[in-house]
Amino acid sequence: MAANILEIKHLKKSFGKNEVLKDISLSVNQGEVISIIGSSGSGKSTFLRSINLLEEPTDGQILFHGKNVLEKGFDLTTYREKMGMVFQSFNLFENLNVLENTIVAQTTVLKRERSEAERIAKENLNRVGMTEQYWQAKPKQLSGGQKQRVAIARALSVDPEAVLFDEPTSALDPEMVDEVLKTMQDLAKSGLTMIIVTHEMEFARDVSDRVIFMDKGLIAEEGTPAQIFENPQEARTKEFLQRFLK
């Protein structure tokens, strides 16, 4: 039985009077790939950002190995290191080259020796197909797909226990989507724990262990890809997937 990494209990998030997350509970096991799907405005990205504490939840618990990260005194820096994040807009440092972008968090946050950080960065850049020919390039010299693969290598280089992907292909031209999805598919096969907000239905069906359909700030339905894509139970899930299921 895989170890439980995260247990999210009755998570809520409001912005003023707008309740974006109404009551979300979810457990995440080591090595699991979970895809979160749903319409725009259903709360998917807010949920992901709340897991990583980029948004502070209004209520509820986030248990990391059984300890509530929202309690006062919890070491949030260590927790954030363990929850890697890949954003839709890459968030690379434009003034640093590819290699330095992948090294900087290791030396500043993890306090790794430069030589070790460089070795780990190179390993992960190679792993996502950004080989030596790209290491000195600045982000502006790269395609969107290449930037996103650098961002993935950067997330992997701090040894996270899980990586959160917030619509990682939504800012990409269609021809670049496949190269990023292929990289993520390879990571999923490697046993990395991944929580992915995505609108790539085929990818969610083929790669996930579990698919979650969110609607109006709630988990409306969850199950295996076969259950969600072949036999959805909820009317809203069926409606959302109608175009894909055809």
Secondary structure by P-SEA (a helix, b strand, c coil): cccccbbbcbbbbbccccccccbbbbcccccbbbbbbbccccaaaaaaaaaaccccccbbbbbcccccccccccaaaaaaaacccccccccccccccaaaaacccccccccccaaaaaaaaaaaaaaacccccccccccccccaaaaaaaaaaaaacccccbbbbccccccccccaaaaaaaaaaaaaaaccbbbbbccaaaaaaccccbbbbbccccccccccaaaaacccccaaaaaaaccccc
